[in-house]
Amino acid sequence: MHTTALPYRIGEPDVECRYPVIIGADQVIGKAFRWHRDWLVDTSEGEHNLRRPPKGTKGIDMAAAYLAEEYAAGRVKAVPLDQVLAEAPKQLYGPVPLLHPRMPATARNIAGAHVAFAGLADHRWRAVHSGFPGSDNAWFLLCELCGWSGVRYWSHHRGRNGNPPSAYRHDGGCIGEEKVRELITAYQQ
Ligand SMILES: [Zn+2]
């Protein structure tokens, strides 16, 4: 297994599914996030696309190593984690746009978004920050059954071969698979 000795850690993602990369006790040297196959970083100097990670390397590790190098070279500034959290975009509970701002409004994307939103409603999930970002892309969702929220992927939620998705909704247990099956009609057909 590839290991790295760089002294950073990855914090909890914000509602935009961006992971803070932290050095020392609490210094954030940038945020890393995925957009489809690319990994990007957001730093004191703005946004930078690192493209796809090399085979066998996790994108988040590639992004964090890049940030650590940039920081060591004095090219990006660190910000205390408290400040990053205070300035983070807040979780919203109102309606969100159909498409993520980075998603082009093509007929295919619009159709995919309608399918995804209908599926979220059927399965009691809510997009609380952004519109549909694509099937295999990180999407910050709220579980309406228990109030959990976090990063999900629509491709994991749509089920396969006409079957509903797993009743195991997310880490932490939710309300239990039996109750999930009781509350969601897709499991009763
Ligand atoms: Zn839940």
Residues whose N, C-alpha, C, O or C-beta is under 5 A from the ligand:
A	BS01	ZN	C143 L145 C146 G147 W148 R169 C174 I175
